[in-house]
Amino acid sequence: MGEARGKKSSEKTPVQTIVVLNRNTTWRCGKLEKSIVNHLYKRYKNFGRPSESIKDIMLNLNLTGEKTDSCIDALRRLEKRNIVTITPL
């Protein structure tokens, strides 16, 4: 029972974070990374807020199942290149 609680809390951690767009560049990015940056930029252009939760990004890009892990990996690569900033709530 203790293991299940640990897994639930670790599953909630990526979902309860905010992704903020720092730069609108997709040079040397993959397809998923480009779609994430374009999504954040369109949101910034329309609403004036360049930030969104990871859960909302996954819902808007229709990412389910195994693709959620690749989305989190793509976000970490974007953070490493200083294109986005990931901040926990």
C-alpha positions as CSV (number, residue, x, y, z in Angstrom):
1,M,0.0,0.0,0.0
2,G,2.9,2.4,0.7
3,E,4.3,1.8,-2.8
4,A,1.0,2.8,-4.4
5,R,1.0,6.1,-2.5
6,G,4.6,6.7,-3.7
7,K,3.6,6.0,-7.3
8,K,0.6,8.3,-7.2
9,S,2.6,11.2,-5.8
10,S,5.3,10.8,-8.4
11,E,2.7,10.6,-11.2
12,K,1.1,13.9,-9.9
13,T,4.4,15.8,-9.9
14,P,4.8,16.3,-13.7
15,V,1.2,17.2,-14.1
16,Q,1.2,19.8,-11.3
17,T,3.9,21.9,-13.0
18,I,3.8,25.0,-15.2
19,V,5.7,25.3,-18.5
20,V,6.7,28.9,-19.4
21,L,7.9,29.8,-22.9
22,N,11.2,31.7,-22.8
23,R,12.2,31.8,-26.5
24,N,10.2,31.0,-29.6
25,T,12.8,29.0,-31.5
26,T,12.6,25.5,-32.9
27,W,16.0,25.2,-34.4
28,R,17.3,21.6,-34.2
29,C,14.1,20.4,-32.5
30,G,12.1,17.3,-33.2
31,K,8.4,17.2,-34.3
32,L,7.0,16.9,-30.8
33,E,9.2,19.7,-29.4
34,K,8.2,22.0,-32.3
35,S,4.5,21.3,-31.6
36,I,4.9,22.1,-27.9
37,V,6.7,25.4,-28.7
38,N,4.2,26.3,-31.3
39,H,1.3,25.5,-29.0
40,L,2.8,27.7,-26.2
41,Y,3.5,30.5,-28.7
42,K,-0.1,30.5,-30.1
43,R,-1.4,30.6,-26.5
44,Y,0.9,33.6,-25.8
45,K,-0.1,35.3,-29.0
46,N,-3.8,34.9,-28.3
47,F,-4.1,35.3,-24.5
48,G,-0.9,37.0,-23.4
49,R,0.2,34.2,-21.1
50,P,3.2,32.1,-22.3
51,S,2.6,29.5,-19.6
52,E,0.5,26.4,-19.3
53,S,0.4,23.2,-17.2
54,I,1.8,20.0,-18.6
55,K,-1.6,18.3,-18.3
56,D,-3.2,21.0,-20.5
57,I,-0.4,20.7,-23.1
58,M,-1.0,16.9,-23.2
59,L,-4.7,17.3,-23.6
60,N,-4.5,20.0,-26.3
61,L,-1.9,18.0,-28.3
62,N,-3.9,14.7,-27.9
63,L,-1.0,12.8,-26.2
64,T,-2.1,9.7,-24.4
65,G,-0.5,6.4,-23.2
66,E,3.2,6.0,-24.1
67,K,3.3,9.4,-25.8
68,T,3.0,11.1,-22.4
69,D,6.5,9.9,-21.5
70,S,7.9,11.2,-24.7
71,C,6.2,14.6,-24.1
72,I,7.8,14.9,-20.7
73,D,11.2,13.9,-22.2
74,A,10.7,16.6,-24.9
75,L,9.9,19.2,-22.3
76,R,13.1,18.3,-20.4
77,R,15.1,18.7,-23.6
78,L,13.5,22.1,-24.2
79,E,14.3,23.1,-20.7
80,K,17.9,22.0,-21.1
81,R,18.2,24.2,-24.1
82,N,16.6,27.2,-22.2
83,I,13.6,27.4,-24.5
84,V,11.1,26.7,-21.8
85,T,11.2,26.8,-18.0
86,I,9.4,24.1,-15.9
87,T,8.3,25.3,-12.5
88,P,6.4,23.2,-9.9
89,L,3.2,24.6,-8.4
